Amino acid sequence: MDYQFARTVRYLGRYYQRLPREGRMLVIGMVLMLLFMQAEYMGEKLGKALYYLTH
């Protein structure tokens, strides 16, 4: 599993280096958006769990 992940990261790194500047900005933006959405979802779940624990 870890090996597969490392290989994917290396492949993405090589692909990323071939991209022009605009493409890189787009990729970074997409990754940040995904992370933000994931964090928002996790925050919502954490918030609900905390709400149920405290009420």
C-alpha positions as CSV (number, residue, x, y, z in Angstrom):
1,M,0.0,0.0,0.0
2,D,2.7,2.5,1.0
3,Y,4.7,1.4,-2.1
4,Q,1.8,2.1,-4.4
5,F,1.3,5.5,-2.7
6,A,4.9,6.5,-3.1
7,R,4.9,5.4,-6.7
8,T,1.8,7.5,-7.4
9,V,3.4,10.5,-5.6
10,R,6.6,10.2,-7.7
11,Y,4.5,9.9,-10.9
12,L,2.5,13.0,-10.0
13,G,5.7,14.8,-9.2
14,R,7.2,14.0,-12.6
15,Y,3.9,15.0,-14.3
16,Y,3.8,18.2,-12.2
17,Q,7.3,19.3,-13.3
18,R,6.3,19.1,-17.0
19,L,3.3,21.4,-16.5
20,P,3.6,25.1,-17.4
21,R,3.2,27.7,-14.6
22,E,-0.6,28.1,-15.1
23,G,-1.1,24.4,-15.0
24,R,0.8,24.2,-11.7
25,M,-1.3,26.9,-10.2
26,L,-4.4,25.1,-11.3
27,V,-3.2,21.8,-9.8
28,I,-2.3,23.5,-6.5
29,G,-5.7,25.2,-6.5
30,M,-7.5,21.9,-7.0
31,V,-5.5,20.1,-4.3
32,L,-6.2,23.0,-1.8
33,M,-9.9,22.9,-2.7
34,L,-10.0,19.1,-2.2
35,L,-8.2,19.5,1.2
36,F,-10.5,22.3,2.2
37,M,-13.6,20.2,1.3
38,Q,-12.3,17.2,3.2
39,A,-11.5,19.4,6.2
40,E,-15.0,21.0,6.1
41,Y,-16.6,17.5,6.0
42,M,-14.4,16.2,8.8
43,G,-15.1,19.4,10.8
44,E,-18.8,18.9,10.3
45,K,-18.6,15.3,11.6
46,L,-16.4,16.4,14.5
47,G,-18.8,19.1,15.3
48,K,-21.8,16.7,15.4
49,A,-19.9,14.3,17.5
50,L,-18.9,17.0,20.0
51,Y,-22.5,18.3,20.0
52,Y,-23.9,14.8,20.8
53,L,-21.2,14.3,23.5
54,T,-21.9,17.7,25.2
55,H,-25.7,17.7,25.0
